[in-house]
Amino acid sequence: MNSQIVRAAEEQQSVSSEVNQNVSNIRDLSAKILENAGEAEKVGQEINTLSDTQQSLMSQFKV
């Protein structure tokens, strides 16, 4: 009986450690996603600025 309790406790500890590791991985990946989203926003703003500049230059041409 005691060996079953010990085995069950060890299994619970193992599962708990795995859950903790998975939560940690999710946290790290979420931080990377947030960082990448910020970079994507910055690139989008730069593209918008370049597009506005190109549109301004194109409007100078007469057809």
N, C-alpha and C positions, 0 to 999 in steps of 0.2 A: 504494500500500500504506500509506504513512504517513497519507494523508488518511483512509483507512478506520479506522485505529487512533485517530486524533484524533476522528473522528465517533463511534466506539464509546465512547471515553472520555467525550465530552460527553454522550452518551445515558445512560451509567451515572451520571454526575454528576447529571443531570436526574432520573433515577429515584430516586437516593439522596436528593436534596433533597425530592422528593415524599413518599417514605416517612417522612422525618424530620418533615415537616409533618403528615402523617397521625397519626404517633405523638404529636406534640405536641397535636393536636386531641383525640385519644382521652384523653390525660392531663387536659386541661382539662375535657372532658365528664365524665370519671370523678370529678373533684373536685366538680363541680356536682351530680352524682348523689348523692355522699356527703353533701354539704351538705343537699340536699333530703330525703334519707332521715332525717337528724337532725332536721330541722324537722317531718317527718311523724310521727316518733316522739314529739316534744314535743307536737304537736297531739293525737295519740292518747291520751297521758297526761292531757292537759287534758280531753278528752272523757270519759275514764274517771272522772276526779274529779267532773265535772259530773253524770255519770250516777249516781254514788254519792250525791251530794248530793240529786239529784232523787228517788232511791229512798227516801232517808231522810225527805224531806219528804212523799212520797206515803204512807209508812207511818203518818203522823200522822192521816190521814183515816180516819174510821170509816164503814163502809157499812151 
